[in-house]
Amino acid sequence: MWTHEILEKIWNGENIPELWRTSILVPLYREKGDVLEYGNHRGIKPLERLLKVEEKFLDQKIREVVDMGNMQQLQEKHLEGNKNLYLAVVDLEKAYDRKLEP
């Protein structure tokens, strides 16, 4: 998936593509009323839709790696070995202002 490749490059320190700095709003007909009336359309941003697909992919991969049920076990293991443990917790539901599917 080309979106994933670009995001991977950005993650590794490359710049965000200039094209991504602006957003294109595409009117999409709602299948109700007069097609020529602007109020019968809704705006979508194609790039935003692609990024949501990528977000779901990453969410799935993260869930495969991180098992929240084992977090306590992980903490105990590091405490026993007197090792540092660094955790980052991100509330994606609040960050994206929507309910994420498990």
C-alpha positions in Angstrom: 0.0 0.0 0.0 1.6 3.2 -1.1 0.1 5.2 1.8 1.9 2.9 4.2 5.2 3.4 2.5 4.9 7.2 2.6 3.9 7.1 6.3 6.9 4.8 7.0 9.2 7.3 5.3 7.7 10.2 7.4 8.1 8.1 10.5 11.8 7.6 9.7 12.4 11.3 9.5 11.5 12.3 5.9 9.3 15.3 5.3 5.6 15.2 4.8 4.8 15.4 1.1 3.9 19.0 0.1 0.7 17.7 -1.5 -0.5 16.5 1.9 -0.3 20.0 3.4 -3.4 21.0 1.6 -6.7 19.3 1.5 -9.1 18.8 -1.4 -12.8 18.7 -0.6 -14.8 16.7 -3.1 -18.6 17.1 -3.2 -20.3 13.8 -3.1 -24.0 13.5 -4.1 -26.2 12.0 -1.2 -28.5 10.3 -3.6 -31.4 12.5 -2.4 -33.1 15.4 -4.1 -31.9 17.5 -7.0 -28.3 16.6 -8.1 -27.7 20.2 -9.1 -28.5 21.5 -5.6 -25.4 22.0 -3.5 -27.2 21.2 -0.3 -27.8 17.6 -1.6 -24.0 16.9 -1.5 -21.6 16.2 1.3 -17.9 17.0 1.3 -15.3 14.2 1.6 -11.5 14.5 1.6 -10.0 11.5 -0.3 -6.7 11.8 1.5 -8.4 11.7 4.9 -10.3 8.5 3.9 -7.0 6.9 2.8 -5.4 7.8 6.2 -8.4 6.3 8.0 -7.8 3.0 6.2 -4.1 3.2 7.2 -5.1 4.0 10.8 -7.2 0.9 11.0 -4.3 -1.2 9.7 -1.9 0.3 12.3 -4.5 -0.2 15.0 -4.8 -3.9 14.1 -1.0 -4.3 14.1 -0.7 -2.6 17.5 -3.4 -4.8 19.0 -1.6 -7.9 17.8 1.6 -6.9 19.6 0.2 -5.3 22.7 -2.0 -7.4 24.9 -3.4 -5.1 27.7 -4.0 -8.2 29.9 -0.3 -8.8 30.1 0.7 -5.2 31.0 0.8 -6.0 34.8 2.9 -9.1 34.1 5.3 -7.0 32.0 5.6 -4.4 34.8 6.2 -7.1 37.5 8.9 -8.7 35.3 10.8 -5.5 34.9 10.5 -4.6 38.6 11.9 -8.0 39.6 14.9 -7.5 37.2 15.3 -4.0 38.4 15.0 -2.8 34.8 13.5 0.4 33.5 10.2 0.1 31.7 8.8 2.9 29.5 5.2 2.9 28.5 3.3 5.3 26.3 -0.5 5.2 26.4 -2.5 7.0 23.8 -6.2 7.4 24.1 -7.1 7.2 20.4 -10.8 7.6 21.0 -10.2 11.1 22.5 -7.5 11.9 20.0 -9.8 11.2 17.0 -13.0 12.1 18.9 -14.8 8.9 17.9 -15.3 5.3 19.1 -12.7 2.9 17.9 -13.7 -0.7 17.1 -11.9 -3.5 19.0 
